Each structure stands twice: as structure tokens, then as C-alpha cells.
Amino acid sequence: MDITVGTPHVLGVEINEYRTRVVEMNYRSKAPRVYQFFDFETPTGTLEEGLIVQVEDFADRLRVQLADRKIRTRRMVLSIMSGRILEREVLVPQVKQSRLKDLLRLNASDYFPVNVSEYVLSYDILERVEEAGHRKQYRLVVRAVPQDILRSCNELAVACGMQLVQVDYAMNGMLQTLLAMEKSEASSHSRKKKRAEEEEGPELKLYLQPGEEYTRLILMKSTQPVLQRVVQHPAEEEQEIVRSVSRILDFYLNRSAGREESFSVVLMGMEEYDYLQLLLQERLGAEVTMLQTEDARTFPAGARMTGAELGDYAAVIGSCIHPLGLRVKSEVSGGNEFSPLEFLLSDAVQTSFAMMLVAVGVICGMMGAYYMVASLRDYSDYEEAILDQASQVAELNRRRTAKEEYETAYAEYKSMLEIGDYMNTANDYVVEFIEELESILPSDAEVTSISFSESGAAVELQVTSWSSLAFTIIQFRDMETATLMEDSLPTSYMDTGSSTTETTESTAESSATDYSSWTVQQLREECINRMETYPELLELVMAQNGVSMTTQELTDYVNAQDRSNLILALQQSDSYITSQETEVETDTTPEHLYTLTAQFSYNFDVLPITQYIEGGGLSFELGDEEASEETTEETDEEGSGEDAGEEAAE
């Protein structure tokens, strides 16, 4: 096929762990067109976390594929994806875009906990944010790409005998393809779509591309991207994909003003996703469709491209439309940057080259006439030039003063931000611990004391039955804000209620049964009979051992015991049964109270607020009484268990 004038061909290549996808198309064109597309199996061991290590093997395979299809272009655009590429959304002041580079370079170490000198930074502007009472801001997605990955891309291009035009991030390529599709759809249905948005609100559409290594997600509101995410797990794990998509959507909807009424999901790719489609519909309650073949008409191809094929090739197609412009020498790359080579290859420059030559000729003629007239000017023109130069010097001095004032104000602004960060502590999470404790305790629980430390907490409470005690221990093990320290339980609870008199104890001892003549079968039957007759005794045993068993599990456990253990179990239960069946008057008969002391370690970091105040360069004074107070808070509460939980939280 002939090459179209003004749209030079490039070879877009996306290398994944198992498959490599290649397209031949025009570069940075207003009307992108795909001429050929194909894929082949990636040689084993080509990639290591996005780094191209087997350069020669891959270059040989690619040259064979190009020769078979008679593709002669020698310009290459590489689309890369790696778990080592760092990505973060940030909010920055809405300054001139020419200053965004300096702002990102200044704060790069705050965004990424790495040595940023070994990375190339790039950014995309997602949206402009303007809230009441706040300055206008940009919401950016900032990426840090390791330089060794970019150097391996250069080595691959050399090995293939090609000129590396550009390196792009695969998520940006997928986004550019979707923007081109949305632009094409908006131009054909602009009035109808605008009327629908006015009646129903902006349309929210999630594009989802499962892959062999990553699942890519881009959320679009109308024609604007509002969220980009990469989930690192295989496409076969449908349940995990659905959970990840649900969490990402919840994050966005909680952050936005509210839930949009119009919402849909579009799956991209050639694989069969019937089960995944069904799971997404059940979990999200939204319409889930596959990418349509009509969308592929945005990029007319020499061989007809289906919607499923467009989904697989979306990243590499978009990288040829509008790449990020990653370079090893660059420190920060923006979405609008391009190198001199990109400028020369752009569609606008190629189509208007002849007009530029004519314009240059006209300008040269005008400059020649100007200098001819200027040579005839008298001395007054020279004096006027001197005055003009003096005014320029004064203007430059004024700008220098303004620049110094700006740098001083910016340094103070940075200092205030750092102090503000020091004031953000994790002590507030202790409140969540107390609130969760209040929500899980049984109704008869009464908290007597709580003490806190930098790493954990200790809780002492009382309940009125062994069943409540067992339930409390089980609840403690499932807490989210803290982890129960199991070592504290076997010796941490006691019965602080009433006890029988010495007469009762002697009566119990005298009524003990001699089991020495019983058979093993008789002992087992008696144990099982007592479990059924005295369920509260069974709850007591399970609470003491910190376990929970079903009836069948307990029966199997009893049948597995030998004679000595069975006799011991019956003897230990005799005193309890005697105390329940014998009516004995005692001096005092209060209800039984079982005290439990549990120790926890936090699942969050808690640091004293004083450390942050001193780190921020501030000072404070406390009175002698306040300084000597301990961090332990003890409260002796009376009344119902729920009232005790609320007072402990306060």
C-alpha cells in the first residue's frame, strides 16, 4: 500500500510477557489509520519486570515477522508496561504549564520513596479542580519510569536496525485510543449526546482490559478521563478482578460529589469473558458490554479490524497517536512535549512544509528591506534605541525582584506544608479502636479499665456468664483495628462472683463418684450424656481452652480419649453438677462476674503528638500535674454493658 503524503509510517510495538503486538500506522496524525496489525509469541525470557534482556532473540523474531509481511518502515514506537513504573495522582496549584516541570521536580522525592535521579518523570493533566474556599488546582497523574528500562528500549531499536522515534507508557496509549473513539462518537452524535447529558447527567463509563499479567482500567466521564489504574494479576482470576474493580469504583464515587445515574462497563480484548461479564453485572449492578466493531472504524485498517481486536491493540495504537515522550535524558516529560524528531514527523509540519518555505522567503525579503531602510536612518534613531534598551533593563530588574519575592514566598509555603505534615498524627485511630470495641461487646459486658501504650492496649471487663466470656474472646480475635495477644488469655480471666460455703464444698467432696469399676464405654456414654444435660458446663470448658466445637466434633473428641482422661473429666464435672443440684444457703449470693483481661497490639501506627510538635520546631508547656499524668485511663463503671462501653469510648 502506498504511503500517504504527510503521514509517515511508524511501527508500534508492545512487548508483553507472552505476546507481542505490532501495528503499522501513520504517526501523530489527526486522522489515524492502521495499515497492518499482527501479533506473535514473545521469546521466552525477553522481559524481566519490564526490562528487555534478550535483545538479539527478540530482534531476530521481529525481523522475520516484518519480512514475511513486506513491512519496510524503519521507525519504531515502543509501548512499555512494568510493575516497576511508579504512578501517583497528586494535586498541585494551577500554575502555568511551563512551570509544572519545576514544581514536580521539586516535590518528586515527596511523591515517590525512591532515588528519583534514576527515573524519568512524566505527567498527564486529568482535570482542573476548583473548590469553594480553595485555590484552583490541577489533578495530575505523575509517573516515574526507571532509566534502565528506557535504555533497554534504545538497545532493542539498534539491534532491530530501526530508529526509535518514541517510548510511551501503555496506559497512556490505551487512553489516547479511547479519546479518539470518544471524539469520533461525539462528532457523529453530538446533539443527541449533549441532550442526554443535560437530562440524565454526565455518562460514566469504565473501560476494562484484562490481560495475561495486568488488568487495565480507565474511567471516563463524558469524554474526560477521571481515573486510571493498573491491577497486577492474571485475567483468569475473575473473582479478584471483580473485587478490585468494585474497590476502585467505590474509591472514586466516595471522592466525587455523588453517584452518577448513567453508568456502564466496557470489556476490551479478544478473549471470552462471559463469566467475568456475569460477575461484573451481579456485583456492580450496571450494564456490561464488549467493545463494538463500530468503534474500530475510528481507525480504518487495510485488513478489517473487529472490536475485540481493537481492544487488544488499543495501547500500541494510542502510543502512535500521542505518546508521552519518555526520554532517558529528560527529567520531567509532559503530555504536550515532543522532541525535534517528533516535530519533523508530525502531520501538521509535513502537510504545511511548502507554505513554510514561501513564508520564510517573504520574511527574508522583508528583513532585507528593513535593514536597507535602517542603514539610512540618522543619529536620532540611534538615541531612540538607547532609550528603548534602558527601559528594557528597568523591566528586567523589576522582573528579577518579582522572581526573588516569588522564591521567598514559595520557600515559606513549603515550610508551612512541612509543619502541617508534622501535625498529622495517627493518634486519632485510637478512637476507631474504642468504637469497634464498643460495637462487638455483649450486652452484659462491663468495661472496668482500658490502658493504652504506643504499641497496644489492655482491656479489663466483666461478664455474667461463661457463654458471654467465650463470645467476647471470639469477637476479640476478629477485630480489625487491633490483634489479640493470645498468650495473655489462659491466665487472664477469673470468676469474681459469689462462692459456696465450706459446707457446700465438703458436701461436693463427699458426693464424688468412684469410677474405677466403670468400663470405657460407660465412661464415654456418661461424658456425652453430661454434655447434652449441662450445655453451660460445655461452654465453660470451651471458653477455658479458647476453642469452639460442634456437637459432632465434641463426640469424636470424647471417643478418642483413653480411660484415665475420661475419669478425670467426669470427676472435674462432679463438683459443678453437685453445686447446681444442691440447694445450700450461703451468706451472700451475688451474681457471678467473670473478669477478663485482654492485651492487644495495634494494626496501625500510633506515635505521641509531642514528637511531631518538637519535630516541627514548636514548643509547649504543661503544668506539673498534667505532665505527671499517666497514659492509662481506668474507669469503674456501673450499670448496663452498653453504657459501660460508651463511657469507655469517651
GIUR-V355704 format. One record per residue. N is the residue number from 1. SS is DSSP state (helix for helix, strand for strand, loop for the rest). OMEGA is omega in degrees with one decimal (NA if undefined). Layout:
# GIUR-V355704
N:SS:OMEGA + N:SS:OMEGA
This chain:
# GIUR-V355704
1:loop:-178.2 + 2:loop:178.7 + 3:loop:179.7 + 4:loop:-179.0 + 5:loop:178.0 + 6:loop:179.2 + 7:loop:-178.2 + 8:loop:-177.8 + 9:strand:169.7 + 10:strand:178.6 + 11:strand:176.6 + 12:strand:-175.6 + 13:strand:172.5 + 14:strand:-177.3 + 15:strand:173.4 + 16:loop:-175.4 + 17:loop:-174.5 + 18:loop:-177.7 + 19:strand:173.6 + 20:strand:-178.4 + 21:strand:-174.6 + 22:strand:172.7 + 23:strand:170.1 + 24:strand:-176.5 + 25:strand:176.8 + 26:strand:-168.4 + 27:loop:176.2 + 28:loop:-177.6 + 29:loop:175.2 + 30:loop:177.5 + 31:loop:-175.6 + 32:loop:-178.1 + 33:loop:177.9 + 34:strand:-179.1 + 35:strand:176.5 + 36:strand:174.1 + 37:strand:179.7 + 38:strand:175.6 + 39:strand:176.9 + 40:strand:-177.4 + 41:strand:178.8 + 42:loop:177.5 + 43:loop:-177.8 + 44:loop:177.4 + 45:loop:-179.6 + 46:loop:-175.3 + 47:strand:169.1 + 48:strand:-178.2 + 49:loop:178.0 + 50:loop:179.6 + 51:strand:-179.7 + 52:strand:-175.1 + 53:loop:179.4 + 54:loop:-173.0 + 55:helix:-173.8 + 56:helix:-179.5 + 57:helix:-179.7 + 58:helix:-179.4 + 59:helix:177.7 + 60:helix:-179.6 + 61:helix:-178.4 + 62:helix:180.0 + 63:helix:178.7 + 64:helix:-179.6 + 65:helix:-179.9 + 66:helix:179.5 + 67:helix:179.3 + 68:helix:-177.3 + 69:loop:176.2 + 70:loop:177.0 + 71:loop:-173.7 + 72:loop:-179.4 + 73:loop:-177.5 + 74:loop:175.7 + 75:strand:-172.9 + 76:strand:170.1 + 77:strand:-177.8 + 78:strand:174.4 + 79:strand:-172.7 + 80:strand:175.5 + 81:loop:-178.6 + 82:loop:174.1 + 83:loop:178.4 + 84:loop:177.0 + 85:loop:-177.3 + 86:strand:-176.9 + 87:strand:-179.3 + 88:strand:173.6 + 89:strand:-178.1 + 90:strand:173.1 + 91:strand:179.9 + 92:strand:176.7 + 93:strand:-177.1 + 94:loop:178.0 + 95:loop:175.9 + 96:loop:-176.5 + 97:helix:177.2 + 98:helix:179.5 + 99:helix:180.0 + 100:helix:-179.8 + 101:helix:-179.1 + 102:helix:-179.0 + 103:helix:179.0 + 104:helix:179.7 + 105:helix:-179.0 + 106:helix:-174.3 + 107:helix:-175.0 + 108:helix:-178.9 + 109:helix:176.2 + 110:helix:-178.3 + 111:helix:-173.7 + 112:loop:-179.2 + 113:loop:-178.7 + 114:loop:172.9 + 115:loop:-171.9 + 116:helix:177.9 + 117:helix:179.4 + 118:helix:-177.6 + 119:strand:171.8 + 120:strand:-177.2 + 121:strand:172.7 + 122:strand:-178.3 + 123:strand:171.2 + 124:strand:176.0 + 125:strand:179.5 + 126:strand:-179.5 + 127:strand:174.6 + 128:strand:-174.6 + 129:strand:177.6 + 130:loop:-179.6 + 131:loop:-179.2 + 132:loop:179.3 + 133:loop:-179.8 + 134:loop:176.0 + 135:loop:176.1 + 136:loop:-176.5 + 137:strand:169.0 + 138:strand:167.4 + 139:strand:-175.0 + 140:strand:164.2 + 141:strand:-175.4 + 142:strand:-179.2 + 143:strand:175.6 + 144:strand:-176.0 + 145:strand:179.0 + 146:strand:-178.1 + 147:helix:-178.9 + 148:helix:176.0 + 149:helix:-180.0 + 150:helix:177.4 + 151:helix:177.6 + 152:helix:175.5 + 153:helix:177.0 + 154:helix:179.8 + 155:helix:179.2 + 156:helix:-179.9 + 157:helix:178.8 + 158:helix:-179.3 + 159:helix:179.2 + 160:loop:-177.2 + 161:loop:-176.7 + 162:loop:176.9 + 163:strand:-178.7 + 164:strand:-179.1 + 165:strand:-175.4 + 166:strand:172.4 + 167:strand:-175.6 + 168:strand:175.5 + 169:strand:-172.7 + 170:helix:178.8 + 171:helix:176.1 + 172:helix:177.6 + 173:helix:177.8 + 174:helix:179.5 + 175:helix:-179.2 + 176:helix:176.3 + 177:helix:179.2 + 178:helix:178.1 + 179:helix:177.8 + 180:helix:177.6 + 181:helix:-179.8 + 182:helix:179.4 + 183:helix:179.0 + 184:helix:179.7 + 185:helix:-179.0 + 186:helix:-179.3 + 187:helix:-177.9 + 188:helix:-178.3 + 189:loop:-172.0 + 190:helix:-176.8 + 191:helix:-179.1 + 192:helix:-178.7 + 193:helix:179.3 + 194:helix:178.6 + 195:helix:179.4 + 196:helix:179.4 + 197:helix:178.2 + 198:helix:-178.2 + 199:helix:-172.6 + 200:helix:-175.7 + 201:loop:-178.0 + 202:loop:-179.6 + 203:loop:177.6 + 204:strand:-174.9 + 205:strand:179.3 + 206:strand:174.7 + 207:strand:-173.5 + 208:strand:-179.6 + 209:strand:174.7 + 210:strand:-179.8 + 211:loop:-178.5 + 212:loop:-176.1 + 213:loop:-174.6 + 214:loop:167.9 + 215:strand:-175.2 + 216:strand:-179.0 + 217:strand:173.6 + 218:strand:-179.9 + 219:strand:-176.8 + 220:strand:170.9 + 221:strand:-169.9 + 222:loop:179.0 + 223:loop:-177.5 + 224:strand:175.0 + 225:strand:179.9 + 226:strand:-179.0 + 227:strand:176.0 + 228:strand:178.8 + 229:strand:173.7 + 230:strand:178.1 + 231:strand:-173.7 + 232:loop:170.3 + 233:loop:-175.9 + 234:loop:-179.8 + 235:loop:-177.7 + 236:loop:-178.0 + 237:loop:-174.9 + 238:helix:-178.6 + 239:helix:179.6 + 240:helix:178.0 + 241:helix:-178.8 + 242:helix:178.6 + 243:helix:179.7 + 244:helix:179.2 + 245:helix:-179.8 + 246:helix:179.1 + 247:helix:-178.5 + 248:helix:178.5 + 249:helix:177.6 + 250:helix:178.8 + 251:helix:-178.0 + 252:helix:-176.3 + 253:helix:176.3 + 254:helix:-179.3 + 255:helix:-177.6 + 256:loop:-175.4 + 257:loop:-179.0 + 258:loop:-177.0 + 259:loop:177.7 + 260:loop:-179.3 + 261:loop:-177.3 + 262:loop:-174.8 + 263:strand:179.8 + 264:strand:-179.8 + 265:strand:178.4 + 266:strand:176.9 + 267:strand:-177.6 + 268:loop:176.3 + 269:loop:-175.9 + 270:loop:-178.7 + 271:loop:176.6 + 272:loop:-175.9 + 273:loop:-176.7 + 274:helix:-178.1 + 275:helix:178.4 + 276:helix:179.1 + 277:helix:178.9 + 278:helix:179.6 + 279:helix:-179.7 + 280:helix:178.8 + 281:helix:-179.3 + 282:helix:-175.7 + 283:helix:-173.8 + 284:helix:-177.3 + 285:loop:-178.2 + 286:loop:177.5 + 287:strand:179.9 + 288:strand:-178.1 + 289:strand:173.6 + 290:strand:177.2 + 291:loop:-172.6 + 292:loop:178.0 + 293:helix:178.5 + 294:helix:179.7 + 295:helix:-179.3 + 296:helix:179.6 + 297:loop:173.6 + 298:loop:-179.1 + 299:loop:-177.6 + 300:loop:-174.8 + 301:strand:175.4 + 302:loop:171.7 + 303:loop:-173.9 + 304:loop:-178.9 + 305:loop:177.7 + 306:loop:177.9 + 307:helix:178.4 + 308:helix:178.1 + 309:helix:176.8 + 310:helix:177.9 + 311:helix:179.7 + 312:helix:-175.4 + 313:helix:-174.3 + 314:helix:-175.9 + 315:helix:-176.3 + 316:helix:176.3 + 317:helix:-179.8 + 318:helix:178.0 + 319:helix:176.7 + 320:helix:-179.9 + 321:helix:-176.8 + 322:loop:-178.1 + 323:loop:179.0 + 324:loop:-177.0 + 325:loop:179.3 + 326:strand:178.6 + 327:loop:179.4 + 328:loop:-177.4 + 329:loop:-176.0 + 330:loop:172.5 + 331:loop:176.3 + 332:strand:178.4 + 333:strand:178.9 + 334:loop:-178.4 + 335:loop:-176.8 + 336:loop:-177.0 + 337:loop:169.8 + 338:loop:-177.3 + 339:loop:175.5 + 340:helix:178.7 + 341:helix:176.7 + 342:helix:-179.1 + 343:helix:-179.0 + 344:helix:-177.8 + 345:helix:-175.6 + 346:loop:-176.9 + 347:helix:-177.3 + 348:helix:-178.6 + 349:helix:-177.4 + 350:helix:-176.2 + 351:helix:-177.6 + 352:loop:-174.7 + 353:helix:-178.9 + 354:helix:178.7 + 355:helix:178.2 + 356:helix:178.6 + 357:helix:178.1 + 358:helix:-179.7 + 359:helix:178.2 + 360:helix:178.1 + 361:helix:179.0 + 362:helix:-179.5 + 363:helix:179.3 + 364:helix:177.9 + 365:helix:179.3 + 366:helix:179.1 + 367:helix:177.4 + 368:helix:178.3 + 369:helix:-179.7 + 370:helix:-178.9 + 371:helix:176.7 + 372:helix:178.6 + 373:helix:-178.4 + 374:helix:179.7 + 375:loop:-179.6 + 376:loop:-179.3 + 377:loop:-177.6 + 378:loop:-173.6 + 379:helix:-179.4 + 380:helix:176.3 + 381:helix:178.4 + 382:helix:178.9 + 383:helix:178.3 + 384:helix:177.3 + 385:helix:178.8 + 386:helix:179.0 + 387:helix:178.8 + 388:helix:178.4 + 389:helix:178.8 + 390:helix:178.6 + 391:helix:176.9 + 392:helix:177.8 + 393:helix:179.0 + 394:helix:178.9 + 395:helix:177.5 + 396:helix:177.0 + 397:helix:178.8 + 398:helix:178.8 + 399:helix:178.2 + 400:helix:177.6 + 401:helix:178.8 + 402:helix:178.8 + 403:helix:179.0 + 404:helix:177.5 + 405:helix:178.1 + 406:helix:-179.4 + 407:helix:178.0 + 408:helix:179.6 + 409:helix:-179.5 + 410:helix:177.4 + 411:helix:177.0 + 412:helix:178.1 + 413:helix:177.5 + 414:helix:-179.9 + 415:helix:179.3 + 416:helix:176.8 + 417:helix:179.5 + 418:helix:178.0 + 419:helix:177.7 + 420:helix:177.5 + 421:helix:179.5 + 422:helix:-177.9 + 423:helix:179.5 + 424:loop:-179.3 + 425:loop:179.5 + 426:loop:-179.2 + 427:loop:-179.6 + 428:loop:-178.8 + 429:helix:178.1 + 430:helix:178.0 + 431:helix:178.2 + 432:helix:178.1 + 433:helix:-178.5 + 434:helix:179.5 + 435:helix:178.4 + 436:helix:178.0 + 437:helix:179.8 + 438:helix:-175.2 + 439:helix:-174.7 + 440:helix:-175.8 + 441:loop:176.0 + 442:loop:-173.7 + 443:loop:-178.4 + 444:loop:-179.0 + 445:loop:177.1 + 446:strand:-179.6 + 447:strand:-179.8 + 448:strand:178.2 + 449:strand:173.4 + 450:strand:175.7 + 451:strand:-176.9 + 452:strand:171.7 + 453:loop:-179.1 + 454:loop:-175.7 + 455:loop:-176.7 + 456:strand:-177.4 + 457:strand:175.1 + 458:strand:-176.8 + 459:strand:175.1 + 460:strand:-179.1 + 461:strand:179.2 + 462:strand:174.0 + 463:strand:-172.4 + 464:loop:-179.6 + 465:loop:177.6 + 466:helix:178.6 + 467:helix:176.3 + 468:helix:178.7 + 469:helix:178.8 + 470:helix:178.9 + 471:helix:-179.8 + 472:helix:-179.7 + 473:helix:178.8 + 474:helix:178.0 + 475:helix:179.5 + 476:helix:-176.7 + 477:helix:-178.1 + 478:loop:-178.7 + 479:loop:-179.3 + 480:loop:-175.3 + 481:loop:-177.8 + 482:strand:178.9 + 483:strand:-179.8 + 484:strand:176.2 + 485:loop:-172.7 + 486:helix:-176.4 + 487:helix:-176.8 + 488:helix:-170.1 + 489:loop:-171.0 + 490:loop:-177.1 + 491:loop:-170.8 + 492:loop:-179.6 + 493:strand:-177.2 + 494:strand:176.2 + 495:strand:-179.9 + 496:loop:-179.0 + 497:loop:-175.3 + 498:loop:176.8 + 499:loop:-178.4 + 500:loop:-178.8 + 501:loop:179.6 + 502:helix:179.6 + 503:helix:178.8 + 504:helix:-179.5 + 505:helix:179.6 + 506:helix:178.0 + 507:helix:178.9 + 508:helix:-179.2 + 509:helix:-177.0 + 510:helix:-177.4 + 511:loop:-179.5 + 512:loop:-176.4 + 513:loop:176.2 + 514:loop:-176.8 + 515:loop:-173.6 + 516:loop:-178.2 + 517:loop:-178.4 + 518:loop:174.5 + 519:loop:-179.7 + 520:helix:-179.5 + 521:helix:178.3 + 522:helix:179.7 + 523:helix:-179.6 + 524:helix:179.6 + 525:helix:179.3 + 526:helix:178.1 + 527:helix:-179.3 + 528:helix:179.3 + 529:helix:-179.0 + 530:helix:176.5 + 531:helix:-179.4 + 532:helix:-176.1 + 533:helix:-175.2 + 534:loop:-179.4 + 535:helix:-179.9 + 536:helix:176.0 + 537:helix:177.8 + 538:helix:178.2 + 539:helix:178.8 + 540:helix:-179.0 + 541:helix:-178.8 + 542:helix:178.9 + 543:helix:179.0 + 544:helix:-178.4 + 545:helix:177.4 + 546:loop:-179.1 + 547:loop:176.1 + 548:loop:-177.0 + 549:loop:172.3 + 550:loop:-179.7 + 551:helix:-179.8 + 552:helix:179.4 + 553:helix:178.5 + 554:helix:178.3 + 555:helix:177.4 + 556:helix:-179.8 + 557:helix:179.7 + 558:helix:-178.8 + 559:helix:-178.8 + 560:loop:-176.6 + 561:loop:177.6 + 562:loop:-173.3 + 563:helix:-175.9 + 564:helix:179.9 + 565:helix:178.6 + 566:helix:178.5 + 567:helix:-179.7 + 568:helix:-180.0 + 569:helix:180.0 + 570:helix:178.8 + 571:helix:179.7 + 572:helix:-179.1 + 573:helix:-178.1 + 574:helix:-177.0 + 575:helix:179.2 + 576:helix:-178.4 + 577:helix:-179.8 + 578:helix:-179.5 + 579:helix:179.4 + 580:helix:-174.9 + 581:helix:-176.9 + 582:loop:178.4 + 583:loop:-177.7 + 584:loop:177.0 + 585:loop:178.8 + 586:loop:-179.1 + 587:loop:178.7 + 588:loop:-178.2 + 589:loop:174.8 + 590:loop:176.5 + 591:loop:177.0 + 592:loop:174.3 + 593:loop:-179.2 + 594:strand:-177.2 + 595:strand:178.8 + 596:strand:174.5 + 597:strand:-178.2 + 598:strand:177.9 + 599:strand:-176.0 + 600:strand:167.4 + 601:strand:-174.9 + 602:strand:170.5 + 603:loop:177.2 + 604:loop:-179.4 + 605:loop:176.8 + 606:loop:179.2 + 607:loop:-178.8 + 608:loop:-178.0 + 609:helix:-178.3 + 610:helix:179.0 + 611:helix:-180.0 + 612:helix:-179.1 + 613:helix:178.5 + 614:helix:179.1 + 615:helix:178.7 + 616:loop:177.6 + 617:loop:179.8 + 618:loop:-179.3 + 619:loop:177.2 + 620:loop:179.5 + 621:loop:176.6 + 622:loop:176.4 + 623:loop:-177.9 + 624:helix:-178.8 + 625:helix:-179.5 + 626:helix:-178.0 + 627:helix:-176.6 + 628:loop:-179.4 + 629:loop:176.8 + 630:loop:-178.9 + 631:loop:-178.5 + 632:loop:176.5 + 633:strand:179.6 + 634:strand:179.0 + 635:loop:175.0 + 636:loop:-173.1 + 637:loop:174.8 + 638:loop:178.5 + 639:loop:-176.8 + 640:loop:179.7 + 641:helix:-178.0 + 642:helix:177.2 + 643:helix:178.9 + 644:helix:178.9 + 645:helix:-179.4 + 646:helix:179.7 + 647:helix:178.1 + 648:helix:178.4 + 649:helix:178.3 + 650:loop:NA
